[in-house]
């Protein structure tokens, strides 16, 4: 039983780290790259100060629906299949949202 609990604890920590560390990094890199591509580098600092925290929050809230899938993926799938699994889930999510519009 302790091995079972420790595996789930590691899985929860993995998902939490995904939200806490990789989420903000992804949002930051997307905002910076978009500003560079669109030629808005002179307003980048202002945009980050205004929009970074709300965007990270919105990204986190939007990603909460993926938590059960992430838990299953991190717990049961080998590393080489996790990204494929999450990308397939993302495609289904986007398709569902498209149908609901």
VENRAMO-V135881 format. One record per pair of residues at least 12 apart in sequence whose ideal C-beta (glycine too) atoms are under 10 Angstrom apart, sorted by the first residue. I is the first residue (numbers start at 1). J is the second residue. Records with the same first field share a line. If there is no record, write none. Layout:
I: J + J
//
This chain:
7: 74 + 75
8: 71 + 75
10: 74 + 75
11: 70 + 71 + 72 + 73 + 74 + 75 + 76
12: 67 + 70 + 71 + 74 + 75
13: 74
14: 70 + 71 + 73 + 74 + 75
15: 63 + 66 + 67 + 68 + 69 + 70 + 71 + 73 + 74 + 75
16: 67
18: 63 + 66 + 67 + 70 + 74
19: 56 + 59 + 60 + 63 + 64 + 66 + 67 + 70
20: 60
23: 55 + 56 + 57 + 59 + 60 + 63
24: 52 + 53 + 55 + 56 + 59 + 60
25: 56
26: 56 + 59
27: 48 + 51 + 52 + 53 + 55 + 56 + 57 + 58 + 59 + 60
28: 48 + 52 + 55 + 56
30: 55 + 59
31: 44 + 47 + 48 + 51 + 52 + 55 + 56
32: 44 + 47 + 48
34: 47
35: 47 + 48
62: 93
65: 89 + 93
66: 86 + 89 + 90 + 93
69: 85 + 86 + 88 + 89 + 90 + 92 + 93
70: 82 + 85 + 86 + 89
72: 85 + 89
73: 85 + 86 + 89
74: 86
//
